[in-house]
Amino acid sequence: MSTQNEVPVTPPQTSYMDAAVAMIDEIRGLKDRIPNFVIPESKSVGQRLGLAASVPLAFLNLAALAIRNFVELARGGNSGPSRIHDLASFAEAFAPLADELEAMALFVRHTVRLARNNAGSEALTAYALAKRLAKRPETAGLAPHVEDMRSALGNFGRKRKAKSTPAPTPANPGTSPASTQPSPVTTESPVTPTKQ
């Protein structure tokens, strides 16, 4: 009877990059599931759409009723009241999805920023400790690492000296700016015209 130590086989752990790429693919796949999905052709297209996109639902219903009752209004590519109702229904149903995706994006950005903050905080703490320990003889081997970290940081975190703006110099040296302007107060009394 042989006793072998068998090592259990575990699947490799997915890296953060692989997990993020998979989620991005899932999110991009959502666009195929959204009816009428359109990618904007420019950043400013939203401003052009804003006015007509913000008309009240009551207005849309009244316009659809008018189109149904008057054939003349169905000209010019207008496809009728059912199309207006369908588009309004789509907009009402999918607007919360856009809100949820925007909120999720904010939460993901916050989570990313928090992770960067925590990583940076731990690295800065290690750097501060390494600077202190590198001065001791028993841990002097940290000195090259401290120098590498200092170099990698560059000017990060160092306060910049505030540039002071010099006072304006007068046009004529030796005179103050106030002395070149006439005084509003005079010692003479006002001259009154005499009647003839």
TANOR-V577057 format. One line per field, one symbol per residue. phi: phi as a letter, one per 20 degrees, with the letter a starting at -180 (. if undefined). burial: + if it has 9 or more other C-alpha atoms within 8 Angstrom, else -. A space follows every 10 residues. Layout:
phi: ???
burial: ???
//
This chain:
phi: .dddeeefed ffffffffff ffffffffff ffeefmfcef ebfeffffeg fffdfffgfg ffffffffec ggfeemnfeo fffffffffg fffegfffff ffffffffff ffffffffff ffffffffff ffffeeffcf ffgfffffff fffmegnefe fffeefffef fdgndefffe dfffddeeef edfeed
burial: ---------- --------+- ---------- ---------- ----+----- ---------+ +-++++++-- ---+-----+ +--++--+-- ---------- ---------- ---------- ------+--+ +-+++---++ -++--+--+- ---------- ---------+ ---------- ---------- ------
//
